[in-house]
Amino acid sequence: MADCDSHQAQLKPVDEALSFLLDQVKPISGLEILDLNEALGRVLAAPVKSQVDVPPWDNSAMDGFAINSQDLDKHGDRLRVAQRIPAGSAGTPLEPGTAARIFTGAPVPEGADAVVIQEVCRVDGEEVVITERPASGANIRRAGEDILQGEEILSPGVKLDAQHLGLAASVGVAGLSVYHRLKVAVFSSGDELVMPGGELKEGQIYNSNQFTLAGLLQRLGCEVIQLGIVEDTFEATCEALAHGAEAADLVLASGGVSVGEEDHVKPAVEKLGSLALWKIASRPGKPLAFGYIAETPFLGAPGNPVSLFVTFSLFARPFILRMQGITGEVLPQPIKVIAGFEKAATDKRQEYARGRLELNEQGQAVVRLYPNPSSGVLSSVVWANGLAVLPPLTAIKPGDPVDFIPFSEMMT
């Protein structure tokens, strides 16, 4: 029992492991200028400043009539309609005692201080009858009230989404400085692996990890360099690691990171560079390796497909986002839900259980767990829509509050 407790004490807690990993990140430095049409999903590398005021001039917020409100004191509720200003056109200065028919987005003519919405107006021949007097400034969007010329509208470190591109376009910016795509070299370790489409012999399985990893990395916008299946030898493992470190910004391996006789990743990393982290107090995914091949960072994930998925989502993803230059929150944010299961207080490791979040009859969010907790059951990740966070040595009963991380928090 003492040996078991000593073994558990060697495991680094999840929070400490995450903090350590993120402290090790050195963001990539290569930059390029991309047209807005090509910048979606990339990470902004330089601040974006507005070239114009937004709006560029006072404009109408509604369809209606532009007036000088003081004219209502002199001329009553009837004003002659002297001009028509659609969006995209500019009117002439407003003559005293007149109104301008105006449409949403059109420049407010000089001399007007309010726009009366058309719903409280009645047109009578060449005149407009105003039934509700507006306050000065009503329904006018002032020049620069949204953005001022020279103002910073986007800061470095943001992952560019559609709204960011639209905002940049709205101030006249046609190209953005972004970081290069992160290059990640990946390989799967194991003589038992066969590529899909091949013939399975006794003791062999299809290589699902290559495609899981590639999909997760591509969702993050990485350029994936496939090194394929690496045979279970020390020499082949060293060769793959060296090749990956030369070709990529990050090397990521699945399998071979445990302590068996056929697990060669740990000694190979230590020969070619250094190993800085190994074994996390997490279930699944205890054997997580981090180190360097020369100057290139290395992450080694377990070979069990569920362990790979979970450790990538919890540990590799935040590390990669920081490497890409993202400065905002990179850790997945859990939500509080209700447990629809029971768990004894026996596990000393923090467990990330595959769960499905559903609404009960009362409209409450309740999470159920997949019945088979094995880390080899990849179908459980398809069944689930997130991970229930089960703290170590904590009993959970149905109805208790638990943290739940939706997959949507871990996929971008």
N, C-alpha and C positions, 0 to 999 in steps of 0.2 A: 504493500500500500504506500509505503514511503517513496518507493521508486516512481509510482504513478503520480504522486503529488509533486515530486521533483520534476517530472516530465511536464506536467501541466504548468508549473511555475516558469518553465522556459518559453512558453507561448506568449507572444506579445499581444496585449489587448488590441482590439480592433481600432479604437480611437487613437491609441499611440502609434499603431502601424500606419494609419492614414496620415497623421500629423507628420511622421517621419518621412513618408513618401513625398508628400507635398513640399516639404522643406528641401528635398533633394532636386526639385525640378529646375532645369535651366531651359527657359523657352527658346525655341528656334529663332534665329536672327535673320534668315533670308527673307527679302521683301520683293514684291512685284506690284505693278500698277495694273488693275483690271477694269475693264468697262463694266458699267453697272449690270449689264446683262449676264456677266460671267462671275459676279462676286457673291452670289447667294451661297450661304453656308460657310463662307471664308471668314477669317478673323481679322478685324481691322487693326492695322499697324500704326496709323497716324491719325491725329485728330482731324475732324472735318468741320470746317467753318463755313458759315453761310456767305454767299456772294451777294445776297440781296436782302432787303426787308421782306418779311412775310406777314401780312399781305404787303405788296409793294406800294399800295396806295389805299386810301379810304375806299371801301367798297360796300355795296348793299348786301345785308345778310338775308334779305327776303325779296320776293316779288312785290312791288308796290309803287309808291310815288315819293320821289325825293322832293322835300320842301324846305323852306326856311320857316321854322315854327313861329317866328315873330310876325310873319305875313298873315297868320290867322287872326291876330289882333287888329290888323289894319283892313283886311279884306274879307273877314268872316270865314265860313267853312267852305267857300267856293273859290277854286283857283284855276286859272287857265292852264291847260296842258300844252306846254310850249315845245317840248322835245321828247324823244324816245331814245333810251339808252339800253340796248341789249348787252349781255356779257360779250366781251371782246371788242367793244367800241368805247370811245371816249366822248362824252357830251361837251357842251359849251357851258360857260358860267351861267348860273341860274339867274334869270331876270327877276327883279322884284315883282311879287304878286303872281308868280307862275309856279307850276309844278313840272317835274320831269317824270314821265313814265319810265320806271327802272326795273331791271331784273337782277336776280341773285348773282352776285359776283361782279357786277358792272361797277365801274368807278363812280363814286358819288361826285356830282358836279360841284365846282366851286360855288360857294354861296349857300349851299344846302347844309342843314345841320341835323336832319332827321329823315328817316324813311318811314312812311306810313304803309302798313301792310295792306294789300289789296282787299282783304276780307272786311276792313272797316271803311272802305271807300265805295262811292257809287259814281260812275261816269255818266255825265249828262251833257251830250253834245261834245263840245270842245273843252268842257270843264270837268273837274273832279270835285265831288262833294265828300268832305271828310267828316265822318261821324264820331270819331274818337280822336281827340287831340293828343299827339305824341309828345313825350319829353324830348328835350334837346339831346341828341346823340342816339336816339332810339334806332335800333336795327342797322347800325353802322359798325362795320369791322374796321378798326383803325389801322393805319399803316404801321407795320412792325409790331403789332400787339402779340403775334405768335412768336416771331423770330426777328432779331435785329441783325443787320448786316455786320459781319465779323464775329458773330456769336458762335461758340462751339456747339454743334448740334449732335455730334457723335464722338465718343471718346475711344481711344485705343483699347483693345482687349474685348470688344463686343463681337459675338458671333453674328454675322449679318443675316438678318431675316428679311422678309419681303417689306415690312414696314420701314426698316432702316434704309433700304434701297430707294423706296418711295420718298422718304424724307430727304435723302441726298439729292434726288432728282428735283425735288420741289424748290431747292435753293440754287439750282443750276450746276451742280457738280456732276460731271460725266464719268469720272474714273476715281477709283479708291485704291489706296495703298494697303495691301494685305500681306500677311505672312504666307510664305510658301506652304504648300500642303505638307503635313507631317508624313514622312516615309516610315512605314513600319514593316520590318521583315518578320515573317511568321513561319514557324515550322512545327510539325507534330512529331513527337518521338514515340517509336514503338514498332517492333518487328511484327506485331499482330495486326497492324493497320493495312487496309487495302482501300484503294480509291473506289468510289461508287462506279458501278459498271463493270468492275473486275469480278473475277470468280473467287469466292471465299473458300479457303481450305480450312480444315479442322483447326480450331483455336484462333481463327482470324475474325476481325470485325471491320466494318466499313469506317472510314475516317470521316466522322461527322465534325470533329473539332475544327478542321481547316475551314469549313464553310460557315460554322458558327462564328469563328473569329473574324473571318473576312467580312461577314455581314455586319457584325458589331463595329468593326473599324470603318467600314465604308459609310455606315450611318453617322459616324463622327466626322466624316469628310477626309479621312486619311487615304494616302496612297499605299496600297498593300503590295508588298513584294513577297511572293510565295516561294518558299524554299522547299516545300513539299514534305514528304515523310522522311525522317532521318532514322537510320537503323540504330539499334541499341548497342552502340559501341562508343567507347570514349573518344576514339579518333574521329569518327563521323560526327559526333556531337561537337567536338572542338572545331572541326571544319565548318559546320553549319553556323556556329556562333561567330566565328571570325568573318565568314562571308557576309552574314547579316549585319555585323557591326560596320563593315566597310561600305555596304550599300545603303544603309538606312540610318534614320535618326534614333530609332528605338528597335530593339529586338524583343520579340514576344514568342515564347515557346509554350506548348501544351504537352504535359506528360514528362516523365523522367526527372521530376523534382523531388521525389520521395527519397527513401534511404535504402531501397532494395539493391541487389547486386546488379540489376540491369538499369538502374537509374543513374545516368551519367552527367546530368546537367549541372548539378551542384559542383562536383570536382572539376568539370570542364570550365565553368565560370571562374572558379578560384584559380585555375591555372592561367587563364587568359587575362584575368583582371582581378576583380574582388567581389565578394558577396557581402552585402550589408544588411540583408534582412532575410529571415527564413523562419517559417512556422508562425502562424497567426492563431489566436484563440477564437477561431471562427468555425462554424459548421454550416454548410460544407466549406471546404477550401483551406484546411490547415496548412498544407505545404505550399506557401506562396514565397517565391524567391525574388529578391531584388538585388541587383549589383551592377557592375560595369564591365564591359568588354573594351579594354583600353578606355576611351572617353565616352563610349556609347552606352547609354543605360540599357539594362536588361530586366525583363519581367518574365518569370517562369510560373505558369499556372498549372494546377493539377490536370491530369489526363481524363478523369471522370467528367463526362459532358456537363452535368449539372454544376459540379464544382467549378469547372471552367467558366460557365455562364455567370455564376454568382460572383466569383472572384474578379472577373473582368469588370462586371457592372459596379462593384463596390470599390475596387482598388485601382485597376488599370484605367478605367474611364476617367476618374478625376485627375490622375497623373497625366494622361494624354491631353486632356483639356487644358491643363496648365502649360504643358509643353507647346501646345498650339498658340499660346499667347493670351488665352482667355483669363481675364482678371476678376470676373464676377464669381458668384457662387458655383462651385463645381461638384459639391457633394449632393447626392440625391436627398430630397426633403421628404421625410415620412409624414403621414397623416394619422390622426387618432381614429381608430375604429373599434368595434366591439368584437371580442373573440367569440367565435362559434365553435370552439374546440376546448379540449382540456389537455394540460401538459403538467407533468410532475416536475418538481424542482430538483432534478438530478444532473443536468448537463452543466459542466463547468465552463463550457465554451458558449459564446453568443451564437445563437442559431438564426439562420435566415431561411425560414420555411416557405416553400412554395404555397401560395394561397390564392384563392379566388374571392374577390370582394363583390358582394351582392347586397341588395336591399331586402330587408325583411318586410313583413306585412305592416310594420309600424313606420316604414320608411327609413329605418336606421341602417347604416353601413356595417355589415357583418362579414368577417373573413372566415372562410373555411379552409382547411388544410388538405393538401393532396394526401391520400391515405398511405401511399408508399414513400417513405422518406429517403429511399436509396438515392445516392448521388449519381447512379448510372441510368436513372429513368428519365431520359430526355423528354419523353412525352409529357411529363409533369410540368415542364416549363411552357409547353404549348397550352395545356389546360389552365394554368394559372394566369393571373393578370397582375401579379406583384409578389412581393416577399413580406411575410410577417416577421417582425423583429422580436425574437424571444430572448430576453436577457438571461445571463447565466444564473443558475441556482435560484430560479424564480418560478413558483407554481402559478399556473394560469387556469382559471375556470371559465366556463361559458358566461358571457356577460361582462367579463373584465375588459378594461381598455387596453389596447395594444397598439404599437406603432406598425404601420403598413407602408411599404414603399411601392407605389405603382410602377409597373414597367415603363410607363411613359416618362417617369423621372430619370430613367437610366438609359434611354435610347438616343438622346440627342446631346 
